[in-house]
């Protein structure tokens, strides 16, 4: 059985080296996020203040993967 991912939204707070980002959720919790492979392949650029959709594992709530940039 495949595990279910949690889909959440947040705002990029800090850009870190190596395509890593510090993202602040709506409840003021900070998570460490990286870009998904499809976003890297399409050269999607993310900056501070961008709103993003992420997916997280229910087992580790401090890391996430950015899957979409919202408008």
MOBEL-V493139 format. One record per residue. N is the residue number from 1. SS is DSSP state (@ for helix, = for strand, . for the rest). BURIAL is + if it has 24 or more other C-alpha atoms within 12 Angstrom, else -. Layout:
N;SS;BURIAL  N;SS;BURIAL
This chain:
1;.;-  2;.;-  3;.;-  4;.;-  5;=;-  6;=;-  7;=;-  8;=;+  9;=;+  10;=;+  11;=;+  12;=;+  13;=;+  14;=;-  15;=;-  16;=;-  17;.;-  18;.;-  19;.;-  20;=;+  21;=;+  22;=;+  23;=;+  24;=;+  25;=;+  26;.;-  27;.;-  28;.;-  29;.;-  30;=;-  31;=;+  32;=;+  33;=;+  34;=;+  35;=;+  36;.;+  37;@;-  38;@;-  39;@;-  40;@;-  41;@;-  42;.;-  43;.;-  44;.;-  45;.;-  46;.;+  47;.;-  48;.;-  49;.;-  50;.;+  51;=;+  52;=;+  53;=;+  54;=;+  55;=;+  56;=;+  57;=;-  58;.;-  59;.;-  60;.;-  61;.;-  62;.;-  63;=;+  64;=;+  65;=;+  66;=;+  67;=;+  68;=;+  69;=;+  70;.;-  71;.;-
